[in-house]
């Protein structure tokens, strides 16, 4: 897809969505503030286009900790059960994907796209095999192919495979199809939580200091 066309679509879509959802955003922000101590937004560095860092906006769904207090290499996977880190409001906000809506701001200012590979942690760039670095040739998306094919229920390597597939196939019609499928995924609440055995940290530990290989992804998707 032409980058200018995609950027124009992203800007217009995010601006319209922010106007439409502004009352909802205000209600969610107030609920978070009344429910637990801490800021309304959780802001964290993620890897954007060209692996350049940017600050992502999300509604806070967990007990407040500053991003620099969180060791991402050791952080436990958020579980579907009663994870003590998640606030009362946060459980509902995560289940309905409302926590992602502030990323409309990221789209508006050009850090993200409506559709694209999801923005990964800076630490996760260490475990992306060479051929799958192509996912960073595009702006990360609010939703993407991985989100409509399983979200967090997918393994890390499966997510990378879908990201690479999106880069190869991306066009406006494909983006619109993913957006329609995203509505279904959000309404059904599928794939909100992942499993410890599937995540990027497990893959990093398995590498044991060795560089990630393209063949690892190919084996995971057979």
Secondary structure as the mmCIF struct_conf table of DSSP 4:
data_model
#
loop_
_struct_conf.conf_type_id
_struct_conf.id
_struct_conf.beg_label_comp_id
_struct_conf.beg_label_asym_id
_struct_conf.beg_label_seq_id
_struct_conf.end_label_comp_id
_struct_conf.end_label_asym_id
_struct_conf.end_label_seq_id
HELX_RH_AL_P HELX_RH_AL_P1 UNK A 3 UNK A 35
BEND BEND1 UNK A 36 UNK A 38
BEND BEND2 UNK A 40 UNK A 40
STRN STRN1 UNK A 41 UNK A 47
HELX_RH_3T_P HELX_RH_3T_P1 UNK A 49 UNK A 51
STRN STRN2 UNK A 53 UNK A 59
STRN STRN3 UNK A 62 UNK A 62
BEND BEND3 UNK A 63 UNK A 63
HELX_RH_3T_P HELX_RH_3T_P2 UNK A 67 UNK A 69
TURN_TY1_P TURN_TY1_P1 UNK A 72 UNK A 74
HELX_LH_PP_P HELX_LH_PP_P1 UNK A 75 UNK A 79
BEND BEND4 UNK A 80 UNK A 81
TURN_TY1_P TURN_TY1_P2 UNK A 84 UNK A 85
STRN STRN4 UNK A 86 UNK A 86
HELX_RH_AL_P HELX_RH_AL_P2 UNK A 88 UNK A 95
TURN_TY1_P TURN_TY1_P3 UNK A 96 UNK A 97
HELX_RH_3T_P HELX_RH_3T_P3 UNK A 98 UNK A 100
TURN_TY1_P TURN_TY1_P4 UNK A 101 UNK A 102
HELX_RH_AL_P HELX_RH_AL_P3 UNK A 103 UNK A 109
TURN_TY1_P TURN_TY1_P5 UNK A 110 UNK A 110
BEND BEND5 UNK A 111 UNK A 111
STRN STRN5 UNK A 112 UNK A 115
BEND BEND6 UNK A 116 UNK A 117
HELX_LH_PP_P HELX_LH_PP_P2 UNK A 118 UNK A 119
STRN STRN6 UNK A 120 UNK A 121
HELX_RH_3T_P HELX_RH_3T_P4 UNK A 122 UNK A 127
HELX_RH_3T_P HELX_RH_3T_P5 UNK A 130 UNK A 137
BEND BEND7 UNK A 138 UNK A 138
STRN STRN7 UNK A 140 UNK A 143
HELX_RH_AL_P HELX_RH_AL_P4 UNK A 145 UNK A 148
TURN_TY1_P TURN_TY1_P6 UNK A 149 UNK A 150
HELX_RH_3T_P HELX_RH_3T_P6 UNK A 151 UNK A 153
BEND BEND8 UNK A 154 UNK A 154
HELX_RH_AL_P HELX_RH_AL_P5 UNK A 156 UNK A 169
HELX_RH_AL_P HELX_RH_AL_P6 UNK A 172 UNK A 188
TURN_TY1_P TURN_TY1_P7 UNK A 189 UNK A 191
BEND BEND9 UNK A 193 UNK A 193
HELX_RH_3T_P HELX_RH_3T_P7 UNK A 196 UNK A 198
BEND BEND10 UNK A 199 UNK A 199
HELX_RH_AL_P HELX_RH_AL_P7 UNK A 200 UNK A 207
TURN_TY1_P TURN_TY1_P8 UNK A 208 UNK A 209
BEND BEND11 UNK A 210 UNK A 210
HELX_LH_PP_P HELX_LH_PP_P3 UNK A 211 UNK A 212
HELX_RH_AL_P HELX_RH_AL_P8 UNK A 214 UNK A 220
TURN_TY1_P TURN_TY1_P9 UNK A 221 UNK A 221
#
